[in-house]
């Protein structure tokens, strides 16, 4: 069989399956047995829920290449039918799905008392979705297109939370400590930046020059150690979850309305 480069993952997978047929086992055919023995040493599993088959194949390939076990589902309903709580795991879920949405699934799990670290994926990420996801129990969120390094790092953080819930408290305290280094003006500008306001609007509202706003934005990124706007949003949300002294992150326009650079 001959394939022409560049080869799509779906075409390559189908070609391999035709040459070396392997019986396909549905994820729910072997649900994890979680209560058989105390202290079971089952390897962690990544539950992947996305209605895009090409994206699922791509994400699954990256995760399995890193040695992780993956169970993938096209809808929240099929995931819930197979899910058995208790196993070390994390949930990788799209925000926008047919039927039950990703946010609704997170809320459902939280209402049921399930402490399953979750990573929200969206191609239309904005502050309001990030805030809702965090409030519904998400430990992180990432944007499409997802880079390999960002995906694996986020999954590793989520699995760390699955192993030790105290890590979440530590991260929140660290985030709050970073935010505490900001001046009151820098905190005010950070909140406006996360609301999607461009520098010229912030400058006009605060009665300062646009250059001053840009200098404050650069200082905010440097002091918090954030490399991008989504990273700053994660830190601000974590700091806010740590207590009343955290910054207020308002619901605002999409992240994409703000230029996303390392020296924002």
The 8 nearest C-alpha neighbors of each residue, nearest first, counted from 0:
[[1, 2, 14, 18, 15, 17, 3, 11],
 [0, 2, 3, 14, 4, 11, 6, 10],
 [3, 1, 4, 0, 6, 11, 10, 5],
 [4, 2, 5, 6, 1, 7, 11, 10],
 [5, 3, 6, 2, 7, 1, 11, 10],
 [4, 6, 3, 7, 2, 8, 11, 10],
 [5, 7, 4, 3, 8, 11, 10, 2],
 [8, 6, 10, 9, 11, 5, 4, 12],
 [7, 9, 11, 10, 12, 6, 57, 56],
 [8, 10, 12, 7, 11, 13, 53, 56],
 [11, 9, 13, 7, 12, 8, 14, 6],
 [10, 12, 8, 14, 13, 9, 15, 7],
 [13, 11, 9, 15, 14, 10, 8, 16],
 [14, 12, 16, 10, 15, 11, 9, 17],
 [13, 15, 11, 17, 12, 16, 10, 18],
 [16, 14, 18, 12, 17, 13, 19, 11],
 [15, 17, 20, 13, 19, 14, 18, 12],
 [18, 16, 14, 15, 20, 19, 13, 12],
 [19, 17, 15, 16, 20, 14, 0, 13],
 [18, 20, 16, 17, 15, 21, 14, 13],
 [21, 19, 16, 17, 18, 22, 15, 23],
 [20, 22, 23, 19, 16, 17, 24, 15],
 [23, 21, 24, 20, 16, 25, 19, 17],
 [22, 24, 21, 25, 20, 26, 16, 28],
 [25, 23, 26, 22, 28, 29, 27, 21],
 [24, 26, 28, 27, 23, 29, 70, 71],
 [27, 25, 70, 28, 24, 29, 71, 30],
 [26, 28, 81, 30, 29, 25, 80, 82],
 [29, 27, 25, 26, 30, 24, 81, 31],
 [28, 30, 27, 31, 26, 25, 24, 32],
 [31, 29, 27, 28, 81, 32, 83, 26],
 [30, 32, 33, 29, 83, 86, 82, 84],
 [33, 31, 34, 35, 30, 83, 86, 29],
 [34, 32, 85, 86, 35, 31, 83, 84],
 [33, 35, 36, 32, 37, 85, 39, 86],
 [36, 34, 33, 32, 37, 39, 38, 31],
 [35, 37, 34, 39, 38, 33, 32, 40],
 [38, 36, 39, 34, 35, 33, 40, 85],
 [37, 39, 36, 40, 41, 34, 35, 33],
 [40, 38, 37, 41, 36, 33, 35, 34],
 [41, 39, 42, 38, 43, 87, 37, 86],
 [40, 42, 39, 43, 86, 87, 44, 33],
 [41, 43, 40, 44, 87, 68, 67, 86],
 [44, 42, 87, 88, 41, 68, 45, 86],
 [43, 45, 88, 68, 69, 46, 42, 87],
 [44, 46, 69, 89, 88, 90, 68, 47],
 [47, 45, 90, 70, 71, 91, 69, 89],
 [46, 48, 71, 91, 92, 70, 45, 90],
 [49, 47, 92, 72, 73, 71, 74, 91],
 [50, 48, 73, 93, 51, 92, 55, 72],
 [49, 51, 73, 52, 74, 96, 48, 72],
 [50, 52, 54, 49, 53, 55, 73, 56],
 [53, 51, 55, 54, 56, 50, 49, 73],
 [54, 52, 56, 55, 51, 57, 9, 8],
 [53, 55, 57, 51, 56, 52, 58, 49],
 [54, 56, 52, 58, 57, 53, 59, 51],
 [57, 55, 53, 59, 54, 58, 60, 52],
 [56, 58, 54, 60, 55, 59, 53, 61],
 [59, 57, 61, 55, 60, 56, 54, 62],
 [58, 60, 56, 62, 57, 61, 55, 63],
 [61, 59, 57, 63, 58, 62, 64, 56],
 [62, 60, 64, 58, 59, 63, 57, 65],
 [61, 63, 59, 65, 64, 67, 60, 58],
 [64, 62, 67, 66, 65, 60, 61, 59],
 [63, 65, 61, 66, 62, 60, 67, 59],
 [64, 66, 63, 62, 67, 61, 151, 60],
 [67, 65, 63, 64, 62, 68, 61, 69],
 [68, 66, 63, 62, 65, 69, 44, 45],
 [69, 67, 44, 45, 63, 66, 43, 70],
 [70, 68, 45, 44, 46, 71, 67, 59],
 [71, 69, 46, 26, 47, 45, 72, 68],
 [70, 72, 47, 48, 46, 69, 26, 73],
 [73, 71, 48, 74, 78, 47, 77, 49],
 [72, 74, 50, 49, 48, 71, 75, 77],
 [75, 73, 76, 77, 72, 48, 50, 78],
 [74, 76, 78, 77, 99, 79, 104, 48],
 [75, 77, 79, 74, 78, 80, 99, 98],
 [78, 76, 80, 79, 74, 75, 72, 81],
 [77, 79, 75, 81, 76, 80, 72, 82],
 [78, 80, 82, 76, 81, 77, 75, 83],
 [79, 81, 77, 78, 82, 76, 27, 75],
 [82, 80, 27, 78, 79, 30, 83, 77],
 [83, 81, 79, 78, 80, 84, 30, 27],
 [82, 84, 31, 81, 85, 30, 33, 32],
 [85, 83, 86, 82, 113, 33, 115, 114],
 [84, 86, 33, 87, 83, 34, 88, 113],
 [87, 85, 33, 88, 84, 43, 31, 41],
 [88, 86, 43, 161, 85, 44, 162, 89],
 [89, 87, 44, 43, 45, 86, 158, 161],
 [88, 90, 116, 45, 117, 115, 157, 158],
 [89, 91, 117, 46, 45, 118, 92, 47],
 [92, 90, 47, 118, 117, 46, 119, 48],
 [93, 91, 48, 119, 120, 47, 101, 90],
 [92, 94, 120, 49, 95, 101, 121, 119],
 [95, 93, 101, 121, 120, 102, 119, 100],
 [94, 96, 100, 93, 101, 97, 121, 102],
 [95, 97, 100, 98, 101, 94, 50, 99],
 [98, 96, 99, 100, 95, 74, 50, 75],
 [97, 99, 100, 96, 74, 75, 76, 95],
 [98, 100, 75, 103, 97, 96, 104, 101],
 [101, 99, 96, 103, 102, 95, 98, 94],
 [100, 102, 94, 104, 103, 93, 95, 92],
 [103, 101, 105, 104, 100, 94, 132, 106],
 [104, 102, 106, 100, 101, 105, 107, 99],
 [103, 105, 107, 101, 106, 102, 108, 100],
 [106, 104, 102, 108, 107, 103, 135, 109],
 [105, 107, 135, 109, 103, 104, 108, 110],
 [106, 108, 104, 110, 105, 109, 103, 111],
 [109, 107, 111, 105, 113, 106, 110, 104],
 [108, 110, 106, 112, 111, 107, 113, 105],
 [111, 109, 107, 112, 108, 106, 113, 105],
 [110, 112, 108, 109, 113, 107, 106, 114],
 [113, 111, 109, 110, 114, 108, 107, 115],
 [114, 112, 108, 111, 109, 115, 84, 110],
 [115, 113, 112, 116, 109, 108, 136, 161],
 [114, 116, 113, 89, 117, 90, 88, 161],
 [117, 115, 89, 157, 138, 90, 137, 161],
 [116, 118, 90, 137, 138, 89, 91, 115],
 [119, 117, 139, 91, 140, 137, 138, 90],
 [118, 120, 140, 92, 93, 94, 91, 141],
 [121, 119, 93, 141, 142, 92, 140, 94],
 [122, 120, 142, 123, 94, 124, 93, 143],
 [121, 123, 143, 142, 124, 120, 144, 94],
 [124, 122, 121, 125, 253, 142, 143, 255],
 [123, 125, 121, 122, 142, 253, 128, 254],
 [126, 124, 253, 254, 128, 127, 129, 123],
 [125, 127, 129, 128, 250, 251, 130, 253],
 [126, 128, 250, 130, 129, 125, 131, 251],
 [129, 127, 131, 130, 125, 126, 132, 124],
 [128, 130, 126, 132, 127, 131, 133, 125],
 [131, 129, 127, 133, 132, 128, 126, 134],
 [132, 130, 128, 134, 129, 133, 135, 127],
 [131, 133, 135, 129, 137, 130, 134, 128],
 [134, 132, 137, 136, 130, 135, 131, 129],
 [133, 135, 131, 136, 132, 130, 137, 106],
 [136, 134, 106, 132, 133, 105, 131, 137],
 [135, 137, 133, 134, 105, 138, 132, 109],
 [138, 136, 133, 117, 132, 139, 118, 135],
 [137, 139, 117, 116, 118, 136, 133, 157],
 [140, 138, 118, 137, 119, 117, 141, 153],
 [141, 139, 119, 118, 120, 129, 142, 138],
 [142, 140, 120, 119, 121, 143, 139, 145],
 [141, 143, 121, 122, 120, 145, 144, 124],
 [144, 142, 145, 122, 121, 120, 141, 123],
 [143, 145, 142, 146, 122, 141, 121, 120],
 [146, 144, 143, 142, 150, 147, 149, 141],
 [145, 147, 149, 148, 150, 144, 143, 151],
 [148, 146, 150, 149, 151, 145, 61, 58],
 [147, 149, 151, 150, 146, 152, 145, 153],
 [148, 150, 152, 146, 147, 151, 153, 145],
 [151, 149, 147, 153, 148, 152, 146, 154],
 [150, 152, 154, 148, 153, 149, 155, 147],
 [153, 151, 155, 149, 154, 150, 148, 156],
 [152, 154, 156, 150, 155, 151, 149, 157],
 [155, 153, 157, 151, 156, 152, 158, 150],
 [154, 156, 152, 158, 153, 157, 151, 159],
 [157, 155, 159, 153, 154, 158, 152, 160],
 [156, 158, 154, 160, 159, 155, 116, 89],
 [159, 157, 161, 155, 160, 156, 89, 154],
 [158, 160, 156, 162, 157, 161, 155, 163],
 [161, 159, 163, 157, 164, 158, 162, 166],
 [160, 162, 158, 159, 163, 87, 116, 157],
 [163, 161, 159, 160, 158, 164, 87, 166],
 [162, 164, 160, 165, 161, 166, 159, 167],
 [163, 165, 160, 166, 167, 161, 162, 168],
 [166, 164, 168, 167, 163, 169, 160, 170],
 [167, 165, 169, 164, 168, 163, 160, 170],
 [166, 168, 170, 165, 169, 164, 171, 160],
 [169, 167, 171, 165, 166, 170, 172, 164],
 [168, 170, 166, 172, 167, 171, 173, 165],
 [171, 169, 173, 167, 172, 168, 174, 166],
 [170, 172, 174, 237, 168, 241, 173, 238],
 [171, 173, 175, 169, 170, 174, 168, 176],
 [174, 172, 170, 176, 171, 175, 169, 177],
 [175, 173, 238, 171, 177, 176, 172, 234],
 [174, 176, 238, 172, 178, 177, 173, 179],
 [175, 177, 179, 173, 174, 178, 172, 180],
 [178, 176, 223, 174, 179, 175, 180, 173],
 [177, 179, 175, 180, 176, 181, 174, 223],
 [178, 180, 176, 177, 181, 175, 182, 245],
 [181, 179, 178, 177, 182, 176, 222, 223],
 [182, 180, 179, 178, 185, 186, 183, 219],
 [181, 183, 185, 184, 186, 180, 179, 187],
 [182, 184, 186, 185, 187, 181, 188, 179],
 [185, 183, 187, 182, 186, 188, 181, 215],
 [186, 184, 188, 182, 187, 183, 181, 189],
 [187, 185, 189, 183, 184, 188, 181, 182],
 [186, 188, 184, 190, 185, 189, 183, 191],
 [187, 189, 185, 191, 190, 186, 192, 184],
 [190, 188, 186, 192, 191, 187, 185, 193],
 [189, 191, 193, 187, 188, 192, 248, 194],
 [190, 192, 194, 188, 189, 193, 196, 187],
 [191, 193, 189, 195, 196, 194, 190, 188],
 [194, 192, 190, 195, 191, 189, 232, 248],
 [193, 195, 251, 191, 192, 196, 249, 252],
 [196, 194, 252, 192, 193, 257, 251, 254],
 [195, 197, 192, 191, 194, 200, 201, 198],
 [198, 196, 200, 199, 257, 201, 195, 192],
 [197, 199, 201, 200, 209, 202, 212, 196],
 [198, 200, 202, 201, 209, 197, 203, 208],
 [201, 199, 203, 202, 198, 197, 204, 196],
 [200, 202, 198, 204, 203, 199, 205, 197],
 [203, 201, 207, 199, 209, 205, 200, 208],
 [202, 204, 200, 206, 201, 205, 199, 207],
 [205, 203, 201, 202, 206, 200, 207, 199],
 [206, 204, 202, 203, 207, 201, 200, 208],
 [205, 207, 203, 204, 202, 208, 201, 209],
 [208, 206, 202, 205, 211, 203, 209, 212],
 [209, 207, 211, 210, 202, 212, 206, 203],
 [208, 210, 212, 202, 211, 199, 198, 213],
 [211, 209, 213, 208, 212, 214, 207, 202],
 [212, 210, 214, 208, 209, 213, 215, 207],
 [211, 213, 209, 215, 210, 214, 216, 198],
 [212, 214, 216, 210, 215, 211, 217, 209],
 [215, 213, 211, 217, 212, 216, 210, 218],
 [214, 216, 218, 212, 213, 217, 185, 219],
 [217, 215, 213, 219, 218, 214, 263, 212],
 [216, 218, 262, 214, 220, 215, 219, 263],
 [219, 217, 215, 221, 216, 220, 222, 214],
 [220, 218, 216, 222, 217, 221, 223, 215],
 [221, 219, 225, 217, 223, 218, 222, 224],
 [220, 222, 218, 224, 219, 223, 217, 225],
 [223, 221, 219, 224, 220, 218, 177, 180],
 [222, 224, 177, 220, 225, 221, 219, 178],
 [223, 225, 221, 222, 220, 226, 177, 219],
 [226, 224, 220, 231, 223, 230, 227, 221],
 [225, 227, 261, 230, 224, 220, 228, 260],
 [228, 226, 230, 261, 229, 225, 260, 259],
 [227, 229, 231, 230, 259, 232, 226, 260],
 [230, 228, 232, 231, 227, 233, 254, 141],
 [231, 229, 233, 227, 228, 232, 225, 234],
 [230, 232, 228, 234, 225, 229, 233, 235],
 [231, 233, 229, 235, 230, 234, 236, 228],
 [234, 232, 230, 236, 231, 235, 237, 229],
 [233, 235, 237, 231, 232, 236, 174, 238],
 [234, 236, 232, 238, 237, 233, 239, 231],
 [237, 235, 239, 233, 238, 234, 232, 240],
 [236, 238, 171, 240, 234, 239, 235, 233],
 [239, 237, 175, 245, 174, 235, 241, 240],
 [238, 240, 245, 236, 241, 237, 246, 242],
 [241, 239, 237, 238, 242, 236, 171, 245],
 [242, 240, 238, 239, 171, 172, 237, 245],
 [243, 241, 244, 240, 245, 239, 238, 175],
 [242, 244, 245, 239, 241, 240, 246, 247],
 [245, 243, 242, 246, 239, 241, 175, 238],
 [246, 244, 239, 238, 243, 242, 175, 247],
 [247, 245, 239, 248, 235, 244, 238, 186],
 [246, 248, 249, 245, 190, 239, 235, 236],
 [249, 247, 190, 246, 250, 193, 236, 235],
 [250, 248, 194, 251, 247, 190, 127, 126],
 [249, 251, 127, 126, 194, 248, 252, 130],
 [250, 252, 194, 126, 195, 249, 127, 253],
 [251, 253, 195, 194, 125, 254, 256, 126],
 [254, 252, 125, 255, 256, 195, 126, 124],
 [255, 253, 125, 256, 257, 195, 124, 252],
 [254, 256, 253, 257, 258, 259, 125, 124],
 [255, 257, 254, 253, 195, 258, 252, 197],
 [258, 256, 255, 254, 195, 259, 197, 196],
 [259, 257, 260, 256, 255, 263, 254, 197],
 [258, 260, 228, 227, 257, 263, 261, 255],
 [261, 259, 263, 262, 227, 258, 228, 226],
 [260, 262, 226, 227, 263, 259, 220, 225],
 [263, 261, 217, 260, 220, 216, 226, 221],
 [262, 260, 217, 216, 261, 259, 220, 258]]
